[in-house]
Amino acid sequence: MILTKSTDYAVRALCYLSRNSGRIVSVKELHEKLDVPYPFLRKLLQVLNKKKIVNSYKGSGGGFELNKAAGEIFLPELIEIFQGPFKINHCTLKGRSCPNMAYCVLRTRMDEVEAQVYKMMEDISIKELCKDPRKRGGV
């Protein structure tokens, strides 16, 4: 699995905030519009606030808004925040490093694939992800 639910839900929330820029959006509204569990969404937004990707406002009329432009938030940054370093291939066996790591042909090839995938993801911004796929030639 390349993306976890945390990363997926964070992308959805950031796209919604991007589409509603200029106003503060409540967690309740995000929960209702995105159909993401409320407590989970709240925790994700708190993490994004701590990382200075969104701003948080407390009290009546409180909520969240983007702190960075959607074109300046990239997928690898979100993966790093919610999943740690990007890895496709984990060379572990029952919680320990695999004894074959030094000469494993599969590991070498998977490292190459991982590097290519990461390079491709570096160009994927929230701004791009928020576009209507019908308007960018998608299905």
C-alpha positions as CSV (number, residue, x, y, z in Angstrom):
1,M,0.0,0.0,0.0
2,I,1.5,3.3,-1.1
3,L,-1.0,5.6,0.5
4,T,-2.7,5.1,3.9
5,K,-6.1,6.4,4.8
6,S,-4.5,9.2,6.8
7,T,-2.8,10.5,3.6
8,D,-5.8,10.0,1.5
9,Y,-8.1,11.8,3.9
10,A,-5.6,14.6,4.3
11,V,-5.5,15.1,0.5
12,R,-9.3,15.2,0.4
13,A,-9.5,17.7,3.2
14,L,-6.8,19.9,1.7
15,C,-8.6,19.9,-1.7
16,Y,-11.8,20.9,0.0
17,L,-10.1,23.7,1.8
18,S,-8.4,24.8,-1.5
19,R,-11.8,24.9,-3.3
20,N,-13.2,27.0,-0.4
21,S,-10.2,29.3,0.0
22,G,-11.0,32.7,1.5
23,R,-13.2,31.2,4.3
24,I,-12.7,29.2,7.4
25,V,-14.1,25.7,7.1
26,S,-15.3,23.8,10.2
27,V,-14.4,20.2,10.9
28,K,-18.1,19.4,10.9
29,E,-18.5,20.7,7.4
30,L,-15.4,18.8,6.2
31,H,-16.8,15.6,7.9
32,E,-20.2,16.0,6.3
33,K,-18.9,16.9,2.8
34,L,-16.1,14.3,2.7
35,D,-17.7,11.5,4.7
36,V,-14.6,11.1,6.8
37,P,-14.9,10.1,10.4
38,Y,-15.0,13.2,12.6
39,P,-12.4,12.3,15.3
40,F,-10.0,11.0,12.6
41,L,-10.4,14.1,10.5
42,R,-9.9,16.4,13.5
43,K,-6.6,14.6,14.4
44,L,-5.4,14.9,10.8
45,L,-6.1,18.6,10.7
46,Q,-4.3,19.1,14.0
47,V,-1.2,17.4,12.5
48,L,-1.5,19.6,9.4
49,N,-1.8,22.7,11.6
50,K,1.3,21.7,13.6
51,K,3.2,21.2,10.3
52,K,2.0,24.7,9.2
53,I,0.1,23.5,6.2
54,V,-3.2,24.7,7.5
55,N,-4.2,27.4,10.0
56,S,-6.5,26.6,12.9
57,Y,-9.1,29.0,14.4
58,K,-10.8,28.2,17.7
59,G,-14.2,29.2,19.0
60,S,-17.5,30.0,17.3
61,G,-16.9,30.2,13.6
62,G,-13.6,28.4,14.0
63,G,-12.2,25.8,11.7
64,F,-9.3,25.5,9.2
65,E,-8.0,27.2,6.1
66,L,-4.9,26.6,4.0
67,N,-1.7,28.2,5.3
68,K,0.2,27.4,2.1
69,A,-0.9,27.7,-1.5
70,A,-2.4,24.5,-2.9
71,G,0.4,24.5,-5.6
72,E,3.0,24.5,-2.8
73,I,1.8,21.4,-1.0
74,F,3.1,18.2,-2.6
75,L,2.2,14.6,-2.2
76,P,5.6,13.4,-0.8
77,E,5.3,16.0,2.0
78,L,2.0,14.5,3.1
79,I,3.2,11.0,2.8
80,E,6.2,11.9,5.0
81,I,3.9,13.6,7.6
82,F,1.4,10.7,7.9
83,Q,3.4,7.7,6.9
84,G,7.1,8.5,7.5
85,P,9.7,8.1,4.7
86,F,8.4,6.9,1.4
87,K,9.2,3.2,1.0
88,I,7.7,0.6,-1.3
89,N,10.1,-2.2,-0.3
90,H,10.6,-2.9,3.4
91,C,13.5,-5.3,3.9
92,T,12.3,-6.8,7.1
93,L,11.5,-10.3,8.2
94,K,9.5,-10.7,11.4
95,G,10.5,-7.2,12.6
96,R,14.2,-7.6,11.9
97,S,16.3,-6.6,8.9
98,C,16.4,-9.4,6.3
99,P,19.7,-11.3,6.3
100,N,19.7,-11.2,2.5
101,M,19.7,-7.4,2.1
102,A,23.3,-7.1,1.0
103,Y,22.9,-9.3,-2.0
104,C,19.2,-9.4,-2.8
105,V,18.5,-8.8,-6.5
106,L,14.8,-8.0,-5.8
107,R,15.8,-5.2,-3.3
108,T,18.0,-3.5,-5.8
109,R,15.3,-3.5,-8.5
110,M,12.6,-2.4,-6.0
111,D,14.9,0.5,-4.9
112,E,15.0,1.6,-8.5
113,V,11.2,1.4,-8.9
114,E,10.8,3.3,-5.6
115,A,13.1,6.1,-6.8
116,Q,11.1,6.5,-10.0
117,V,7.8,6.5,-8.3
118,Y,9.0,9.1,-5.8
119,K,10.3,11.3,-8.6
120,M,7.0,11.2,-10.3
121,M,5.1,12.0,-7.1
122,E,7.3,15.1,-6.4
123,D,5.3,17.0,-9.1
124,I,1.9,16.1,-7.7
125,S,0.5,19.1,-5.8
126,I,-2.8,19.6,-4.0
127,K,-3.6,22.1,-6.7
128,E,-3.3,19.5,-9.4
129,L,-5.2,16.9,-7.4
130,C,-8.1,19.3,-6.9
131,K,-8.7,19.9,-10.6
132,D,-11.7,18.3,-12.2
133,P,-10.3,15.2,-14.0
134,R,-12.7,15.9,-16.9
135,K,-10.9,19.2,-17.4
136,R,-7.4,17.8,-17.5
137,G,-8.1,14.9,-19.9
138,G,-8.8,12.3,-17.3
139,V,-11.6,9.7,-17.3
